Amino acid sequence: MEPKKQYIAEMHNKMGYFATWLPTVDLKLGDIGIMKGGIIRRGNEFERKSTLKKQGINFEIRPDKTPGNLEYLSAENATIAFKVEGSLPPEGCTLTKADAGAIIEFGDKAGVVFKANKVLNPSIEDPNALGKEILKRYNKGEWEEDWVVITEVAQSNSATIIISSGKGGKIELKATGKINAANIDIADVNANFQIAYSKNIHTKITAQEGLTPLFKAQGIKKIIIGAPTFKGLYYIGGESPTSEIPEKIEKEVPVFGNIDFIREDDSP
Protein backbone atom coordinates (compact mmCIF):
# COMPACT_ATOMS: atom_id res chain seq x y z
CA MET A 1 0.00 0.00 0.00
CA GLU A 2 1.19 3.53 -0.75
CA PRO A 3 2.67 5.06 2.45
CA LYS A 4 0.20 7.96 2.47
CA LYS A 5 -2.78 5.61 2.16
CA GLN A 6 -1.35 3.29 4.80
CA TYR A 7 -0.97 6.18 7.23
CA ILE A 8 -4.58 7.31 6.72
CA ALA A 9 -5.83 3.74 7.04
CA GLU A 10 -3.87 2.97 10.22
CA MET A 11 -4.90 6.19 11.96
CA HIS A 12 -8.58 5.48 11.26
CA ASN A 13 -8.54 1.76 11.97
CA LYS A 14 -6.63 2.14 15.23
CA MET A 15 -7.74 5.57 16.52
CA GLY A 16 -11.11 6.10 14.86
CA TYR A 17 -10.06 9.37 13.19
CA PHE A 18 -9.23 10.39 9.65
CA ALA A 19 -5.65 11.60 9.26
CA THR A 20 -5.13 15.07 7.83
CA TRP A 21 -3.13 14.99 4.62
CA LEU A 22 -0.79 16.70 4.34
CA PRO A 23 -0.35 16.50 8.15
CA THR A 24 0.61 20.19 8.20
CA VAL A 25 -2.70 21.38 6.66
CA ASP A 26 -4.70 23.45 9.14
CA LEU A 27 -8.26 22.16 9.53
CA LYS A 28 -11.02 23.85 11.52
CA LEU A 29 -14.42 22.88 12.87
CA GLY A 30 -17.10 23.68 10.30
CA ASP A 31 -14.82 23.30 7.29
CA ILE A 32 -16.73 21.91 4.30
CA GLY A 33 -15.01 19.76 1.71
CA ILE A 34 -14.99 16.55 -0.25
CA MET A 35 -13.31 13.25 0.55
CA LYS A 36 -11.22 12.69 -2.57
CA GLY A 37 -9.29 9.63 -3.71
CA GLY A 38 -12.23 7.31 -4.38
CA ILE A 39 -13.22 6.12 -7.85
CA ILE A 40 -16.93 5.45 -7.33
CA ARG A 41 -17.49 6.26 -3.66
CA ARG A 42 -15.96 8.87 -1.39
CA GLY A 43 -12.25 8.58 -0.75
CA ASN A 44 -10.30 9.26 2.44
CA GLU A 45 -8.51 12.58 1.88
CA PHE A 46 -10.28 15.79 2.87
CA GLU A 47 -10.12 18.69 0.40
CA ARG A 48 -11.60 21.94 1.70
CA LYS A 49 -14.19 23.73 -0.43
CA SER A 50 -16.02 26.11 1.91
CA THR A 51 -17.09 26.61 5.53
CA LEU A 52 -20.38 26.49 7.40
CA LYS A 53 -19.96 30.20 8.14
CA LYS A 54 -19.64 31.03 4.45
CA GLN A 55 -22.76 28.97 3.79
CA GLY A 56 -24.67 30.93 6.41
CA ILE A 57 -24.96 28.04 8.88
CA ASN A 58 -24.31 28.84 12.53
CA PHE A 59 -23.04 26.28 15.04
CA GLU A 60 -21.71 26.15 18.57
CA ILE A 61 -18.36 24.66 19.55
CA ARG A 62 -18.07 22.15 22.38
CA PRO A 63 -14.62 22.88 23.88
CA ASP A 64 -12.24 20.30 25.30
CA LYS A 65 -10.41 21.48 28.41
CA THR A 66 -8.51 18.27 29.19
CA PRO A 67 -5.35 17.91 27.10
CA GLY A 68 -3.68 14.54 26.76
CA ASN A 69 -1.20 12.66 24.62
CA LEU A 70 -1.86 10.30 21.72
CA GLU A 71 0.65 7.81 20.38
CA TYR A 72 0.72 5.02 17.83
CA LEU A 73 3.32 2.93 16.05
CA SER A 74 2.78 0.17 13.51
CA ALA A 75 2.68 -3.13 15.37
CA GLU A 76 5.62 -5.46 14.73
CA ASN A 77 7.00 -3.11 12.10
CA ALA A 78 8.34 -0.09 13.97
CA THR A 79 10.74 0.22 16.90
CA ILE A 80 12.05 3.20 18.84
CA ALA A 81 15.34 3.14 20.72
CA PHE A 82 16.47 6.06 22.86
CA LYS A 83 20.04 7.17 23.44
CA VAL A 84 21.13 9.35 26.33
CA GLU A 85 24.18 11.57 26.36
CA GLY A 86 27.33 9.64 27.29
CA SER A 87 26.04 6.20 26.32
CA LEU A 88 27.60 4.16 23.56
CA PRO A 89 25.62 4.35 20.30
CA PRO A 90 24.26 1.15 18.76
CA GLU A 91 26.30 -0.43 15.99
CA GLY A 92 25.72 1.32 12.68
CA CYS A 93 24.31 4.46 14.30
CA THR A 94 25.56 7.89 13.22
CA LEU A 95 24.90 9.42 16.66
CA THR A 96 28.06 9.83 18.73
CA LYS A 97 28.66 9.01 22.38
CA ALA A 98 28.10 12.67 23.26
CA ASP A 99 24.71 12.79 21.50
CA ALA A 100 21.24 12.16 22.87
CA GLY A 101 18.30 11.29 20.70
CA ALA A 102 16.13 8.56 19.23
CA ILE A 103 16.53 5.87 16.57
CA ILE A 104 13.39 4.78 14.73
CA GLU A 105 13.53 1.68 12.54
CA PHE A 106 10.93 -0.06 10.39
CA GLY A 107 10.76 -3.68 9.25
CA ASP A 108 10.12 -5.19 5.85
CA LYS A 109 7.28 -2.84 4.84
CA ALA A 110 6.05 0.72 5.26
CA GLY A 111 5.02 1.77 8.74
CA VAL A 112 3.96 4.68 10.92
CA VAL A 113 5.18 6.32 14.13
CA PHE A 114 2.82 8.97 15.52
CA LYS A 115 3.11 10.98 18.75
CA ALA A 116 1.01 14.05 19.57
CA ASN A 117 1.30 15.96 22.85
CA LYS A 118 -1.28 17.99 24.78
CA VAL A 119 -4.09 17.16 22.39
CA LEU A 120 -7.47 18.89 22.64
CA ASN A 121 -10.55 17.58 20.81
CA PRO A 122 -13.12 20.36 20.33
CA SER A 123 -16.25 19.37 18.42
CA ILE A 124 -19.51 20.75 17.07
CA GLU A 125 -21.93 20.96 19.99
CA ASP A 126 -25.10 19.70 18.27
CA PRO A 127 -24.37 17.62 15.15
CA ASN A 128 -27.99 16.45 15.03
CA ALA A 129 -29.30 19.99 14.65
CA LEU A 130 -26.60 20.65 12.06
CA GLY A 131 -27.64 17.51 10.18
CA LYS A 132 -31.28 18.61 10.06
CA GLU A 133 -30.31 21.97 8.58
CA ILE A 134 -28.03 20.37 6.00
CA LEU A 135 -30.63 17.78 4.99
CA LYS A 136 -33.19 20.56 4.57
CA ARG A 137 -30.82 22.40 2.27
CA TYR A 138 -29.92 19.20 0.42
CA ASN A 139 -33.58 18.44 -0.29
CA LYS A 140 -33.97 21.98 -1.68
CA GLY A 141 -30.91 21.54 -3.91
CA GLU A 142 -28.80 23.95 -1.84
CA TRP A 143 -26.20 21.45 -0.60
CA GLU A 144 -23.84 19.31 -2.70
CA GLU A 145 -24.26 15.56 -2.17
CA ASP A 146 -20.52 14.93 -1.83
CA TRP A 147 -19.90 17.74 0.68
CA VAL A 148 -18.81 16.69 4.18
CA VAL A 149 -18.37 18.74 7.34
CA ILE A 150 -15.54 18.50 9.86
CA THR A 151 -17.29 17.96 13.20
CA GLU A 152 -14.28 17.24 15.45
CA VAL A 153 -10.57 18.00 15.28
CA ALA A 154 -7.54 16.88 17.27
CA GLN A 155 -5.45 19.96 18.03
CA SER A 156 -1.94 19.11 19.20
CA ASN A 157 0.52 21.32 21.02
CA SER A 158 3.27 19.44 19.18
CA ALA A 159 3.48 16.29 17.10
CA THR A 160 5.98 13.99 15.44
CA ILE A 161 4.87 11.88 12.47
CA ILE A 162 7.26 9.49 10.73
CA ILE A 163 6.12 7.35 7.78
CA SER A 164 8.50 4.94 6.05
CA SER A 165 8.36 4.41 2.31
CA GLY A 166 9.07 0.68 2.44
CA LYS A 167 11.47 -1.99 3.61
CA GLY A 168 14.31 -0.99 5.93
CA GLY A 169 13.18 2.53 6.74
CA LYS A 170 15.29 4.24 9.40
CA ILE A 171 15.65 7.70 10.89
CA GLU A 172 17.94 9.01 13.63
CA LEU A 173 16.94 12.11 15.59
CA LYS A 174 19.61 14.09 17.42
CA ALA A 175 18.49 16.27 20.34
CA THR A 176 20.22 19.65 20.28
CA GLY A 177 18.08 21.24 22.98
CA LYS A 178 16.92 20.35 26.48
CA ILE A 179 15.64 16.83 27.10
CA ASN A 180 14.59 14.72 30.04
CA ALA A 181 17.14 11.91 29.96
CA ALA A 182 14.79 9.62 31.89
CA ASN A 183 11.89 10.27 29.55
CA ILE A 184 12.94 11.21 26.02
CA ASP A 185 9.89 12.32 24.04
CA ILE A 186 10.13 12.50 20.25
CA ALA A 187 7.36 15.13 20.13
CA ASP A 188 9.07 17.43 22.65
CA VAL A 189 9.63 20.87 21.09
CA ASN A 190 12.31 21.73 23.66
CA ALA A 191 14.49 18.85 22.45
CA ASN A 192 14.97 20.65 19.13
CA PHE A 193 15.49 17.41 17.23
CA GLN A 194 17.66 17.46 14.13
CA ILE A 195 17.63 14.66 11.57
CA ALA A 196 21.06 13.02 11.72
CA TYR A 197 20.26 10.24 9.26
CA SER A 198 17.33 8.92 7.28
CA LYS A 199 16.73 6.17 4.76
CA ASN A 200 13.52 5.09 3.02
CA ILE A 201 11.47 7.66 4.90
CA HIS A 202 8.44 9.05 3.07
CA THR A 203 7.34 11.71 5.57
CA LYS A 204 9.13 13.18 8.55
CA ILE A 205 7.62 15.83 10.79
CA THR A 206 9.55 16.28 14.01
CA ALA A 207 8.08 18.06 17.05
CA GLN A 208 6.06 20.45 14.92
CA GLU A 209 3.83 22.84 16.86
CA GLY A 210 0.15 23.62 16.28
CA LEU A 211 -0.93 20.74 14.03
CA THR A 212 -4.45 19.37 13.57
CA PRO A 213 -3.36 15.89 12.48
CA LEU A 214 -6.68 14.07 13.01
CA PHE A 215 -10.36 14.82 12.41
CA LYS A 216 -13.87 13.40 12.19
CA ALA A 217 -16.44 14.34 9.54
CA GLN A 218 -20.07 13.79 8.66
CA GLY A 219 -21.86 13.83 5.32
CA ILE A 220 -24.97 12.89 3.37
CA LYS A 221 -25.67 9.17 3.18
CA LYS A 222 -28.20 7.93 0.64
CA ILE A 223 -29.89 4.56 0.95
CA ILE A 224 -31.96 2.59 -1.57
CA ILE A 225 -35.11 2.73 0.53
CA GLY A 226 -35.83 5.69 2.77
CA ALA A 227 -34.72 9.27 3.14
CA PRO A 228 -31.05 10.34 3.11
CA THR A 229 -29.36 10.85 6.46
CA PHE A 230 -26.43 12.89 7.80
CA LYS A 231 -23.92 10.42 9.24
CA GLY A 232 -20.33 10.12 10.42
CA LEU A 233 -17.87 8.95 7.77
CA TYR A 234 -15.81 5.77 7.93
CA TYR A 235 -12.61 4.81 6.20
CA ILE A 236 -13.24 3.32 2.75
CA GLY A 237 -11.28 0.25 1.75
CA GLY A 238 -10.05 -0.99 5.12
CA GLU A 239 -11.19 -2.46 8.41
CA SER A 240 -13.93 -0.91 10.48
CA PRO A 241 -12.58 1.24 13.31
CA THR A 242 -11.49 -0.85 16.26
CA SER A 243 -13.54 -0.66 19.42
CA GLU A 244 -10.27 -0.17 21.29
CA ILE A 245 -9.89 3.53 20.48
CA PRO A 246 -7.24 4.79 22.90
CA GLU A 247 -8.09 7.39 25.48
CA LYS A 248 -5.87 10.44 25.70
CA ILE A 249 -3.05 9.84 28.16
CA GLU A 250 -3.09 12.36 30.94
CA LYS A 251 0.63 12.27 31.77
CA GLU A 252 3.87 12.18 29.87
CA VAL A 253 4.59 8.79 28.36
CA PRO A 254 8.19 7.56 27.83
CA VAL A 255 7.65 6.61 24.22
CA PHE A 256 8.75 8.91 22.35
CA GLY A 257 9.95 22.84 13.86
CA ASN A 258 11.13 20.59 11.34
CA ILE A 259 9.13 19.43 8.34
CA ASP A 260 10.44 17.32 5.50
CA PHE A 261 8.90 15.08 2.86
CA ILE A 262 11.17 12.69 0.97
CA ARG A 263 10.93 9.48 -0.99
CA GLU A 264 14.56 8.51 -1.48
CA ASP A 265 17.65 7.81 0.61
CA ASP A 266 18.82 11.19 1.91
CA SER A 267 21.52 9.96 4.27
CA PRO A 268 24.43 12.39 4.64
C-alpha positions in Angstrom: 0.0 0.0 0.0 1.2 3.5 -0.8 2.7 5.1 2.4 0.2 8.0 2.5 -2.8 5.6 2.2 -1.3 3.3 4.8 -1.0 6.2 7.2 -4.6 7.3 6.7 -5.8 3.7 7.0 -3.9 3.0 10.2 -4.9 6.2 12.0 -8.6 5.5 11.3 -8.5 1.8 12.0 -6.6 2.1 15.2 -7.7 5.6 16.5 -11.1 6.1 14.9 -10.1 9.4 13.2 -9.2 10.4 9.7 -5.7 11.6 9.3 -5.1 15.1 7.8 -3.1 15.0 4.6 -0.8 16.7 4.3 -0.4 16.5 8.1 0.6 20.2 8.2 -2.7 21.4 6.7 -4.7 23.5 9.1 -8.3 22.2 9.5 -11.0 23.8 11.5 -14.4 22.9 12.9 -17.1 23.7 10.3 -14.8 23.3 7.3 -16.7 21.9 4.3 -15.0 19.8 1.7 -15.0 16.6 -0.3 -13.3 13.3 0.5 -11.2 12.7 -2.6 -9.3 9.6 -3.7 -12.2 7.3 -4.4 -13.2 6.1 -7.9 -16.9 5.5 -7.3 -17.5 6.3 -3.7 -16.0 8.9 -1.4 -12.2 8.6 -0.8 -10.3 9.3 2.4 -8.5 12.6 1.9 -10.3 15.8 2.9 -10.1 18.7 0.4 -11.6 21.9 1.7 -14.2 23.7 -0.4 -16.0 26.1 1.9 -17.1 26.6 5.5 -20.4 26.5 7.4 -20.0 30.2 8.1 -19.6 31.0 4.4 -22.8 29.0 3.8 -24.7 30.9 6.4 -25.0 28.0 8.9 -24.3 28.8 12.5 -23.0 26.3 15.0 -21.7 26.2 18.6 -18.4 24.7 19.6 -18.1 22.2 22.4 -14.6 22.9 23.9 -12.2 20.3 25.3 -10.4 21.5 28.4 -8.5 18.3 29.2 -5.3 17.9 27.1 -3.7 14.5 26.8 -1.2 12.7 24.6 -1.9 10.3 21.7 0.6 7.8 20.4 0.7 5.0 17.8 3.3 2.9 16.0 2.8 0.2 13.5 2.7 -3.1 15.4 5.6 -5.5 14.7 7.0 -3.1 12.1 8.3 -0.1 14.0 10.7 0.2 16.9 12.1 3.2 18.8 15.3 3.1 20.7 16.5 6.1 22.9 20.0 7.2 23.4 21.1 9.4 26.3 24.2 11.6 26.4 27.3 9.6 27.3 26.0 6.2 26.3 27.6 4.2 23.6 25.6 4.4 20.3 24.3 1.1 18.8 26.3 -0.4 16.0 25.7 1.3 12.7 24.3 4.5 14.3 25.6 7.9 13.2 24.9 9.4 16.7 28.1 9.8 18.7 28.7 9.0 22.4 28.1 12.7 23.3 24.7 12.8 21.5 21.2 12.2 22.9 18.3 11.3 20.7 16.1 8.6 19.2 16.5 5.9 16.6 13.4 4.8 14.7 13.5 1.7 12.5 10.9 -0.1 10.4 10.8 -3.7 9.2 10.1 -5.2 5.8 7.3 -2.8 4.8 6.0 0.7 5.3 5.0 1.8 8.7 4.0 4.7 10.9 5.2 6.3 14.1 2.8 9.0 15.5 3.1 11.0 18.7 1.0 14.0 19.6 1.3 16.0 22.9 -1.3 18.0 24.8 -4.1 17.2 22.4 -7.5 18.9 22.6 -10.5 17.6 20.8 -13.1 20.4 20.3 -16.3 19.4 18.4 -19.5 20.8 17.1 -21.9 21.0 20.0 -25.1 19.7 18.3 -24.4 17.6 15.2 -28.0 16.5 15.0 -29.3 20.0 14.6 -26.6 20.6 12.1 -27.6 17.5 10.2 -31.3 18.6 10.1 -30.3 22.0 8.6 -28.0 20.4 6.0 -30.6 17.8 5.0 -33.2 20.6 4.6 -30.8 22.4 2.3 -29.9 19.2 0.4 -33.6 18.4 -0.3 -34.0 22.0 -1.7 -30.9 21.5 -3.9 -28.8 24.0 -1.8 -26.2 21.4 -0.6 -23.8 19.3 -2.7 -24.3 15.6 -2.2 -20.5 14.9 -1.8 -19.9 17.7 0.7 -18.8 16.7 4.2 -18.4 18.7 7.3 -15.5 18.5 9.9 -17.3 18.0 13.2 -14.3 17.2 15.5 -10.6 18.0 15.3 -7.5 16.9 17.3 -5.4 20.0 18.0 -1.9 19.1 19.2 0.5 21.3 21.0 3.3 19.4 19.2 3.5 16.3 17.1 6.0 14.0 15.4 4.9 11.9 12.5 7.3 9.5 10.7 6.1 7.4 7.8 8.5 4.9 6.1 8.4 4.4 2.3 9.1 0.7 2.4 11.5 -2.0 3.6 14.3 -1.0 5.9 13.2 2.5 6.7 15.3 4.2 9.4 15.6 7.7 10.9 17.9 9.0 13.6 16.9 12.1 15.6 19.6 14.1 17.4 18.5 16.3 20.3 20.2 19.7 20.3 18.1 21.2 23.0 16.9 20.3 26.5 15.6 16.8 27.1 14.6 14.7 30.0 17.1 11.9 30.0 14.8 9.6 31.9 11.9 10.3 29.5 12.9 11.2 26.0 9.9 12.3 24.0 10.1 12.5 20.2 7.4 15.1 20.1 9.1 17.4 22.6 9.6 20.9 21.1 12.3 21.7 23.7 14.5 18.9 22.5 15.0 20.7 19.1 15.5 17.4 17.2 17.7 17.5 14.1 17.6 14.7 11.6 21.1 13.0 11.7 20.3 10.2 9.3 17.3 8.9 7.3 16.7 6.2 4.8 13.5 5.1 3.0 11.5 7.7 4.9 8.4 9.1 3.1 7.3 11.7 5.6 9.1 13.2 8.6 7.6 15.8 10.8 9.6 16.3 14.0 8.1 18.1 17.1 6.1 20.5 14.9 3.8 22.8 16.9 0.2 23.6 16.3 -0.9 20.7 14.0 -4.5 19.4 13.6 -3.4 15.9 12.5 -6.7 14.1 13.0 -10.4 14.8 12.4 -13.9 13.4 12.2 -16.4 14.3 9.5 -20.1 13.8 8.7 -21.9 13.8 5.3 -25.0 12.9 3.4 -25.7 9.2 3.2 -28.2 7.9 0.6 -29.9 4.6 1.0 -32.0 2.6 -1.6 -35.1 2.7 0.5 -35.8 5.7 2.8 -34.7 9.3 3.1 -31.1 10.3 3.1 -29.4 10.8 6.5 -26.4 12.9 7.8 -23.9 10.4 9.2 -20.3 10.1 10.4 -17.9 8.9 7.8 -15.8 5.8 7.9 -12.6 4.8 6.2 -13.2 3.3 2.8 -11.3 0.2 1.8 -10.1 -1.0 5.1 -11.2 -2.5 8.4 -13.9 -0.9 10.5 -12.6 1.2 13.3 -11.5 -0.8 16.3 -13.5 -0.7 19.4 -10.3 -0.2 21.3 -9.9 3.5 20.5 -7.2 4.8 22.9 -8.1 7.4 25.5 -5.9 10.4 25.7 -3.1 9.8 28.2 -3.1 12.4 30.9 0.6 12.3 31.8 3.9 12.2 29.9 4.6 8.8 28.4 8.2 7.6 27.8 7.6 6.6 24.2 8.8 8.9 22.3 9.9 22.8 13.9 11.1 20.6 11.3 9.1 19.4 8.3 10.4 17.3 5.5 8.9 15.1 2.9 11.2 12.7 1.0 10.9 9.5 -1.0 14.6 8.5 -1.5 17.6 7.8 0.6 18.8 11.2 1.9 21.5 10.0 4.3 24.4 12.4 4.6 
